[in-house]
Each structure stands twice: as C-alpha cells, then as structure tokens.
Amino acid sequence: MEENKEFDEKDIKKAQKLLKIAKPFEKEYLLKDSPRLNILNIIEMDTKEASAHAKILEFLLDCKWETNEKETFFSSFLEKVLGFSKTKIKEFLKEKISISREHVIKNGRIDFVIESESLCIAIEMKIYASDGDRQIERYENYCKSRGKDYKIFYLTLDGHEPSEVSINSEVKCISFEDNILPWLEESLNYLKKEKYKYSFILQYIGAIKNLIEIEEANMEILNTFEEMKTTKFLNDRFKEKIQSIIVEFIEGIDKNIEKKLKDKEILKEDSFCYSRTYDFFNGTGVAGSCYRLDKIKNKDNNLDYYLVFSIEVTNDIRGSFHISQYTDDKGYTPIKLEDMEKIDSKFFNKYSEKFNNLKLLKGLNNNQYGVWFHIKNSRSQEINFKNFSDSALELVEKDIIKNEIKEITKDIWNIIKDF
C-alpha cells in the first residue's frame, strides 16, 4: 500500500475524469443491439474457460453434425483452427481418436487432449486467467511421455503468447478471434435449415464476439500516458476494495457458521480462514474457511483424522465435505475415500452414508475425496471474485453484503447441521 503516497488530489481528479470519459462508452454499449445479448453473458458464464467454453467446444468436436457433405465439426476444426492439411486430416481420421476435456496429468489438468495412435494434441485455453508456473512445459512433458508425435496449442482471445513463467516449449498460438470465430461462422452456412443448431452456434458466436468487443472498447479510452497511469491507479484501488469485500464476506459467513456449530456442539476445534482470504490476488491455494466437524485418532498409526467442511473461493465459491489426515509436518491433507475405508472402515461408513444422503442436493458433485457443491447468492447466481462478476461487485453495498452473508449462512447451515 506504500505506493498510494505517489497519488495526490490531482491524481484523484484525473481518475474522476477518466471515469467520465468511460461512462458514455458503457452507456452506448449497454443500449445497442450487440453480441452482449447472448445467453452465456446474461448468466455470467462467458468468461469461464472450463465450465462454459471447454464444455461447448467438447460438445462440438464430439458431435456428428455435418458442416457440409464431407466434413464434421471435428474435421473442419482440425483444418480451420489447428491448421492441419487435408491429407493429414484424412490420415488422422483413420485412427481411433479420443477427446478428453480437463484431462488430469501430474501437477495439473490440460483443457483439451485429442489423441490418436500416432499423435497427441494438447490445447490450453485462456480467457482472462493467468498462466501457471511452467504450465506449458508440464503439458509438453506429458505429451512426450505418450511416446508419439505431439502438438501443443495455446488458445486465447487475441492469440497472444504464453507468459515467460509458463513457456519453455514449442507451442502454436491460436485465437478465438482469428481461428474459432471463422470456423464457427463458416459452419452457419450449412445449418440455416436447422434452426436449433443454427441458433446454438449463433449464440456461442455472440458470446465470443462480446468478449472481443469488451477488450477493444477498453482500449479505446486509453490513449495517453496519463490515462494509462490513472487506470493503473484505479485498478490497484479496485483490487484493494475487492480484497476488503472478500475478507468481510468470508469472515462474516465464518463467524455465523462457527457460532451455530458451537451452539450445537458439532465443532471439534475452532474454525479458521485460509491464508489466501487475506491476499486473494497474490496468494496461492484457496480462500475461504475450514470447519472440523468430527475427529478420530487411529490406533494403528496414531494419526488424527477429521471430517471437514470447507468453504472454498477460487473462481467461484464452493462448499466441500472431505476427510483429512493431520500430521505435524504437513498439516491437513485430504484423504481419498477408498484409502480412508482401509484406515478406519467405521469412520468411513458413517460419513460415506451421509455423503450419499446429500444426493438430493441440487448440483452435488462427487470426487475421490468427498462431495462438493456450488454456493450461490440469494438469487441463485454464482459469485466470482476473480473475474469480477456483477454478483461479486454488488457486495460493495453494505445492505447487500449483509443480506448475502445472512442468506448464504442459512443455506450452508441447512446442509451441514445434521453432520
């Protein structure tokens, strides 16, 4: 926060002036008939790589729709997006092909892996997210381990290169603007008589164009060094404010939940907030809070095991039940349910049954460690602090954040009170 001192009253006035310049752009944009009017944008899913774009692209690549009498979406994708020759595509399609989304590898996941007997294709997609440490290099190591030819593609809105922290490998940069959009727009020519397919593709084209237009509109108001400097000032203050909202929001929910758990004598040890709660934009791991609801000490290894409920904030907010092992050197480590069954079958059976009873919960997801679900606001909207969703920004209003803390506490309590 020390850098704040370089901004005086003149800088504040410059910031106010820049906001006045930006306001007409925003008003004009909201009023006009534009790609903004697409379903993904309306439901605030348009910036989500894994849960929106990756799912849509996987569907298109895996479906059998014909874009003309000789091509499917998949074969035209290989040519128009990845740049394969028709001869290469013909050879490739003779082999058995698998398409995997969110492909799990050691130390990470790859957005897409397309693999045949002779070729492994890895595609990493970025909308606004930053690169992980040596991310592309890790993907290359995975491809090499497959023992065949490979290609790595980096898909962004504008085709920019991966960051230095990620890149140490040969990678081809492709973009939504220059590669995905032409591929989709050409396909519309063959779907005009199929109104639902046509509408589906048109909606997705709108979602992509909207993201590109937002990027271009942002650039139109930044034309001088002073405007750039002022924008940095606004951005720094904006993130500081979001950080304070995150702390108030999570601590508010944590305080309410902890009190309810203690009143019912469920909580075994005091709750705590994860460290990233207080450094969301620079920290690692997750923000949120942790509640230890039950505890056993295993006689064979003399270790403590806990049933844990956690509120986790990364892109969105999730509630999670899992079992953790505690050791002095590593702290709390989630345990796979199959391993817990071997360690203590009684403890495992007790909570495995409770996990199964949660199946009626809408949107419940299972993984190898337990179960999780999305935590939404009082209007059933996801709150995304990382991508600054409207549902996150509105928490700046004191009445709104107070009400959301109250309503979310109530929703979470109704789920965990019987554990």
C-alpha positions in Angstrom: 0.0 0.0 0.0 3.1 2.3 0.2 2.7 3.3 -3.4 -0.5 5.1 -2.6 1.6 8.1 -1.5 2.5 9.0 -5.1 -1.1 9.8 -5.8 -2.3 13.2 -4.7 -5.6 15.2 -5.1 -4.7 15.9 -8.8 -4.5 12.2 -9.4 -7.9 11.6 -7.9 -9.3 14.3 -10.2 -7.7 12.6 -13.2 -9.3 9.3 -12.1 -12.7 11.0 -11.9 -12.2 12.5 -15.4 -11.3 9.1 -16.8 -14.4 7.6 -15.3 -16.5 10.3 -17.0 -14.8 9.5 -20.3 -15.6 5.8 -19.9 -19.2 6.3 -18.9 -20.6 7.1 -22.4 -18.8 4.1 -23.8 -20.5 1.9 -21.2 -24.0 3.5 -21.8 -23.7 3.2 -25.6 -22.6 -0.4 -25.2 -25.5 -1.4 -22.9 -28.1 0.2 -25.2 -27.1 -1.1 -28.6 -28.1 -4.4 -30.2 -24.9 -6.3 -29.9 -23.2 -9.6 -29.2 -23.6 -8.8 -25.5 -27.1 -10.2 -25.8 -26.1 -13.9 -25.6 -27.1 -16.4 -23.0 -23.6 -17.0 -21.7 -23.1 -13.4 -20.9 -26.6 -13.0 -19.3 -26.0 -15.9 -16.9 -22.4 -14.7 -16.3 -20.7 -17.8 -17.7 -19.0 -16.1 -20.7 -15.5 -15.8 -19.1 -15.4 -19.3 -17.6 -13.0 -21.5 -19.6 -13.6 -24.9 -18.0 -17.3 -24.8 -17.2 -18.5 -23.0 -20.3 -16.2 -22.7 -23.3 -14.5 -26.0 -22.8 -17.8 -27.8 -22.5 -19.2 -26.2 -25.6 -16.1 -26.9 -27.7 -16.0 -30.5 -26.4 -19.7 -31.0 -27.5 -19.0 -29.6 -31.0 -15.9 -31.7 -31.5 -17.6 -34.8 -30.3 -20.9 -34.4 -32.1 -21.6 -35.8 -35.6 -23.2 -32.7 -37.1 -22.0 -32.2 -40.7 -20.8 -28.7 -41.7 -21.1 -29.8 -45.3 -21.5 -33.1 -47.1 -17.9 -34.2 -46.4 -16.9 -32.6 -43.1 -17.9 -32.8 -39.4 -17.2 -30.1 -36.9 -14.2 -32.1 -35.8 -12.6 -32.4 -39.2 -13.2 -28.8 -40.0 -11.8 -27.8 -36.6 -8.6 -29.7 -37.5 -8.3 -27.7 -40.7 -9.6 -24.3 -39.9 -8.5 -23.9 -36.3 -5.4 -26.2 -35.9 -4.1 -25.7 -39.5 -3.9 -29.4 -40.5 -3.7 -30.2 -44.2 -6.5 -32.2 -45.8 -4.0 -35.1 -46.4 -3.0 -35.1 -42.7 -6.7 -35.0 -41.6 -7.5 -37.9 -43.8 -4.7 -40.0 -42.3 -5.6 -38.8 -38.7 -9.3 -39.8 -39.1 -8.4 -43.4 -40.0 -7.1 -43.9 -36.5 -9.0 -44.3 -33.2 -9.4 -40.9 -31.7 -10.2 -39.8 -28.1 -11.2 -36.3 -27.0 -10.7 -35.5 -23.3 -11.7 -32.3 -21.5 -10.0 -31.3 -18.3 -7.5 -34.1 -18.8 -5.8 -34.9 -15.5 -2.0 -35.1 -15.5 0.7 -35.0 -12.8 0.6 -31.5 -11.2 -2.3 -30.1 -13.3 -5.0 -30.5 -15.9 -5.0 -29.9 -19.7 -8.1 -28.2 -21.1 -8.2 -30.5 -24.1 -6.3 -33.6 -25.1 -7.1 -35.0 -28.6 -5.2 -38.3 -29.1 -4.9 -40.9 -31.7 -2.5 -43.9 -32.1 0.2 -41.6 -33.7 -0.5 -38.1 -32.4 -1.2 -36.3 -29.1 -2.7 -32.8 -29.3 -2.8 -30.6 -26.2 -4.9 -27.4 -26.2 -4.7 -24.9 -23.3 -7.4 -22.2 -23.2 -7.1 -18.8 -21.5 -9.8 -16.1 -21.4 -8.6 -13.9 -18.6 -6.8 -16.4 -16.3 -3.0 -16.2 -16.0 -0.6 -19.0 -16.7 0.6 -21.4 -14.1 4.3 -21.9 -13.3 5.9 -23.8 -16.2 2.4 -24.8 -17.3 3.1 -25.4 -21.0 6.3 -27.2 -20.2 4.4 -29.6 -18.0 2.0 -30.2 -20.8 4.9 -30.9 -23.2 6.4 -33.4 -20.7 3.0 -35.2 -20.6 2.8 -35.3 -24.4 6.4 -36.7 -24.7 5.5 -39.4 -22.2 2.9 -40.7 -24.6 5.7 -41.8 -27.0 4.3 -40.3 -30.2 4.3 -37.1 -32.2 2.6 -34.2 -30.4 1.4 -30.6 -30.9 0.6 -28.0 -28.3 -1.8 -25.1 -28.9 -2.4 -22.0 -26.8 -5.9 -20.6 -27.3 -6.7 -17.0 -26.2 -9.0 -14.2 -27.3 -6.3 -12.4 -29.3 -3.6 -15.0 -30.0 -1.0 -13.7 -27.5 1.9 -15.9 -26.4 2.1 -17.6 -23.0 3.9 -15.8 -20.2 7.6 -16.3 -19.6 6.9 -18.2 -16.4 5.0 -20.8 -18.5 6.8 -21.0 -21.8 9.9 -23.1 -22.4 8.4 -25.2 -25.1 7.4 -25.1 -28.7 3.7 -24.0 -28.8 1.4 -22.6 -31.5 -0.7 -19.7 -30.5 -4.3 -19.6 -31.9 -7.2 -17.2 -31.1 -10.9 -17.1 -30.7 -10.9 -14.0 -33.0 -8.8 -15.4 -35.9 -9.4 -19.1 -35.7 -12.5 -20.1 -33.7 -14.8 -17.4 -35.0 -14.2 -18.1 -38.7 -14.6 -21.8 -38.1 -18.0 -21.3 -36.4 -19.2 -18.6 -38.9 -18.5 -20.8 -41.9 -20.4 -23.6 -40.3 -23.5 -21.4 -40.1 -23.7 -21.6 -43.9 -24.5 -25.3 -43.7 -27.0 -25.1 -40.8 -29.5 -22.5 -42.0 -32.3 -25.0 -42.3 -31.7 -26.5 -38.9 -32.9 -23.7 -36.6 -31.9 -25.1 -33.2 -28.4 -26.0 -34.3 -28.1 -22.7 -36.1 -29.3 -20.8 -33.0 -26.9 -22.6 -30.7 -23.9 -21.7 -32.9 -25.1 -18.2 -33.3 -25.4 -17.7 -29.5 -21.8 -19.0 -29.0 -20.5 -16.7 -31.7 -22.2 -13.8 -29.9 -20.5 -14.8 -26.6 -17.1 -14.8 -28.2 -17.6 -11.5 -30.1 -18.8 -9.9 -26.9 -15.6 -10.8 -25.1 -13.6 -9.4 -28.0 -15.6 -6.2 -28.2 -15.1 -5.6 -24.5 -11.4 -5.9 -24.9 -11.4 -3.5 -27.9 -13.7 -1.0 -26.1 -11.4 -1.0 -23.1 -8.5 0.1 -25.4 -10.4 3.0 -26.9 -10.3 5.1 -23.8 -6.6 4.6 -23.1 -4.7 6.9 -25.4 -2.1 8.8 -23.2 0.5 8.1 -20.6 -1.6 9.9 -18.0 -4.7 7.8 -18.8 -2.6 4.6 -18.5 -1.1 5.8 -15.2 -4.6 6.7 -13.9 -6.0 3.4 -15.0 -3.3 1.6 -13.0 -4.2 3.7 -10.0 -7.9 2.8 -10.4 -7.1 -0.9 -10.9 -4.9 -1.0 -7.8 -7.7 0.7 -5.7 -10.3 -1.6 -7.3 -8.4 -4.7 -6.3 -7.9 -3.4 -2.8 -11.6 -2.8 -2.5 -12.4 -6.3 -3.8 -9.9 -7.7 -1.3 -11.6 -6.0 1.6 -15.0 -7.3 0.4 -13.7 -10.8 0.3 -12.4 -10.6 3.8 -15.7 -9.1 5.1 -17.7 -11.6 3.2 -15.8 -14.8 4.3 -15.2 -13.7 7.8 -18.9 -12.8 8.1 -20.0 -16.2 7.0 -17.3 -17.9 9.0 -18.4 -16.1 12.2 -22.0 -17.1 11.8 -21.3 -20.7 10.9 -18.8 -21.2 13.7 -21.4 -19.9 16.3 -24.1 -22.2 15.0 -21.7 -25.2 15.1 -20.5 -24.4 18.6 -24.1 -23.9 19.9 -25.0 -27.3 18.6 -21.6 -28.7 19.9 -20.7 -30.0 16.5 -17.4 -28.2 16.0 -14.4 -30.2 17.4 -11.9 -27.3 17.1 -12.1 -23.6 16.2 -12.7 -22.8 12.6 -10.1 -20.8 10.7 -9.8 -18.9 7.4 -7.4 -19.9 4.7 -4.4 -17.5 4.2 -5.4 -16.6 0.7 -8.5 -15.0 2.1 -6.3 -12.1 3.1 -4.2 -12.0 -0.1 -6.6 -13.2 -2.8 -4.9 -11.7 -5.9 -1.3 -12.7 -5.0 -1.7 -15.8 -2.8 -1.8 -19.4 -3.7 -4.3 -22.2 -2.8 -7.9 -21.2 -2.0 -9.5 -18.5 0.1 -12.4 -19.5 2.4 -12.8 -21.2 5.8 -12.5 -24.6 7.3 -14.6 -26.4 9.9 -13.6 -29.7 11.6 -16.9 -31.5 12.4 -15.7 -34.8 13.7 -12.4 -36.4 14.8 -10.9 -39.8 15.4 -7.4 -41.0 16.4 -6.3 -44.1 14.5 -4.8 -46.6 16.9 -2.6 -48.2 14.3 -0.7 -45.1 13.1 -1.6 -42.8 15.9 -2.7 -40.0 13.5 -5.8 -37.8 13.7 -8.5 -37.8 11.1 -11.1 -35.2 10.7 -14.4 -34.9 8.8 -14.0 -31.4 7.3 -16.4 -29.0 5.8 -14.8 -26.1 3.9 -15.9 -23.0 2.0 -13.5 -22.6 -0.9 -13.2 -19.5 -3.0 -11.1 -19.6 -6.2 -13.1 -18.6 -9.4 -16.4 -19.3 -7.8 -17.5 -20.3 -4.2 -17.9 -24.0 -3.3 -18.8 -26.0 -0.2 -16.9 -29.2 0.3 -17.1 -32.2 2.6 -14.0 -34.4 2.8 -11.9 -36.4 5.3 -8.4 -35.0 6.2 -5.4 -36.5 7.9 -3.4 -34.3 10.2 0.4 -34.6 10.7 2.7 -32.1 12.4 4.9 -31.7 9.3 2.3 -31.5 6.6 -0.8 -30.2 8.5 -4.2 -31.2 7.0 -4.1 -33.4 3.9 -7.3 -34.7 2.2 -7.5 -38.5 2.1 -9.1 -40.5 -0.7 -12.3 -42.2 0.4 -11.0 -45.6 -0.7 -7.9 -45.1 1.5 -10.0 -44.0 4.4 -12.1 -47.1 4.2 -8.9 -49.2 4.7 -7.7 -47.0 7.5 -10.9 -46.9 9.5 -14.0 -48.5 7.9 -16.3 -47.5 10.7 -15.5 -43.8 10.3 -15.6 -44.1 6.6 -19.0 -45.9 6.6 -20.5 -43.3 8.9 -19.8 -40.4 6.6 -20.0 -42.2 3.3 -23.7 -42.8 4.1 -24.1 -39.1 5.0 -22.5 -38.1 1.7 -24.9 -40.4 -0.2 -27.8 -38.7 1.6 -26.8 -35.4 0.1 -27.6 -36.7 -3.4 -30.9 -34.8 -3.3 -28.9 -31.6 -3.1 -29.1 -29.8 -6.5 -25.8 -29.6 -8.2 -24.0 -32.0 -5.9 -20.7 -33.3 -7.3 -18.5 -36.3 -6.3 -14.8 -36.7 -6.4 -12.3 -39.2 -4.9 -12.1 -37.2 -1.7 -15.8 -36.5 -0.9 -18.5 -34.2 -2.3 -18.8 -30.6 -3.2 -21.4 -28.1 -4.4 -21.6 -24.5 -5.7 -22.5 -21.8 -3.1 -24.7 -19.2 -4.8 -26.2 -15.9 -3.7 -29.8 -15.3 -2.8 -30.8 -15.1 -6.5 -29.0 -18.4 -7.4 -26.1 -16.6 -9.1 -22.5 -17.7 -8.8 -20.2 -15.2 -7.1 -17.0 -14.9 -9.0 -14.4 -12.6 -7.3 -11.6 -13.5 -9.8 -13.5 -12.4 -12.9 -15.4 -9.6 -11.0 -19.0 -10.8 -11.7 -21.8 -8.4 -11.0 -22.8 -10.6 -8.1 -19.4 -10.0 -6.6 -19.2 -6.3 -7.3 -22.6 -5.6 -5.8 -21.3 -6.7 -2.4 -19.7 -3.3 -2.1 -23.2 -2.2 -1.0 -23.5 -2.7 2.8 -27.1 -3.8 2.8 -26.4 -6.3 0.0 -23.3 -7.9 1.6 -25.1 -8.1 5.0 -28.1 -9.8 3.4 -26.0 -12.2 1.3 -23.9 -13.3 4.4 -27.2 -14.0 6.2 -28.8 -15.9 3.3 -25.7 -17.9 2.5 -25.1 -18.8 6.1 -28.7 -20.1 6.3 -28.2 -22.2 3.1 -25.0 -23.7 4.3 -26.3 -24.4 7.8 -29.3 -26.3 6.4 -26.8 -28.6 4.7 -24.2 -29.2 7.5 -26.4 -29.1 10.6 -27.1 -32.9 10.6 -23.4 -33.9 10.3 
